[in-house]
């Protein structure tokens, strides 16, 4: 048992990067020049960057050492075999195809599993798969449990679960041949990084198998999900994180991963499967789009860093710090009455835009307005997960379909910021919340052709 005073970060800082402090007038100009889209703001003009937790981790001394061992051989790189062994150890699955990042693994998975005119069932599909599904003509449907859409209630420990009754109803009404795949995203990003229980993963898998429907796990945050299972689910308190991850993946045929999250690296993705025929098809797609199968679009040094990072990501001391930093920020916001998704998830804190700005209608993008306000006031960059990012259009009428959950995500980079940075964010949001009635909504003036990806390049005006 650890000493009760050992509650600080489980690392010490060895190298620092200077943060630039700017004026409010400068930030207002940069916002206007960027069309009020945080993605278009230069990173050097951001004080605390919470737009994503993807690829923004600080690597360890062991990972930096591993970089020097990278074997840059085109085929049969020994760095690939180190990565393969590390992945097999955590996933408990035999076949590994690296990719340059998670959306490349999503692309391969979508090409193999998403069929035109057929349904892909998920808890809440994230944007990269939904974009691929849209291009391929597949029908992506979200069946997260109703509690998962309730941002205010902290009572449900696994708000990322799939609603089994809705899933079974869709299968029975349309026939199993109209369902191409079930994708379980762990943790569920869209509604606050909420975990999925082992019981739900097992039950979803059993139901899908009874209809001969393949199950895929989107495993970007596999370690965080496993930690929540260990802490919250009966029967898992005394199991190691690796024991839990191996059981999780025993219930699926294939897993994809953006390694830029729980892999603790700045680039990389994984396509992992137990089906040899699926592997062979994935390898052909990888050769066409990524590179030879043993490097998959990555340098040997990246493969080495990922092999180490995956193991560090399942370390329980690290995970305790990681989850508790998000909780720390969430608690600071709740103390000020700021509405967030409860309980706090694994990779960030999600502020409820509709409850924060109740006077701004959802079609005027309250969460995007909050993103703009937070950058304007404090130089903190967050991201909208709401009407722009996850809105859609009726294919017949063209009318906007607004999402059930409307939030601003404050994503926390791994091993990068201290709790003093969390205090800056909390204090700034507290000031904005006090003056919330002074803010008006926004108008969308540009969107790209793929609606599910429009938030990356959208343009706005202040109303």
ABEGO torsion letter per residue (X at the ends): XBBAABABBABBBABBBBBBBBBAAAAAAAAAAAGGBAAABBAAABABBAABABGABBBBAAAAAAAAABBABABGBAAAAAAAAAAAAAAGBABBBBBABAAAAAAAAAAAABBBGBBBBBABBBAAAAAAAAAAGBBBBBABBAAAABAABAABABAABBBAAAAAAAAAAAEAAABABBBBBOBBAAAGGBBBBAAAAAAAAAAAAAAGBBBBBBAAAAAAAAAAAAAABBGAAABBAAAAAAAAAAABABBBBBAABAAGBABEBBBBBABAAAAAAAAAAAAAAAEBAAAGGBBAAAAAAAAAAAAAAABAAAAAAAAAAAAAAAAAAAAAGBBBBOBBBAAEBBBBAAAABAABBAAAGAAAAAAAAAAAAAGBBBBBBBAAAABBBBAAAGBBBBBABBBBBBBBBBGABBAAAAAAAAAAAAAAAAAAAABBBBBBABBBABAAAAAAABBBBBX
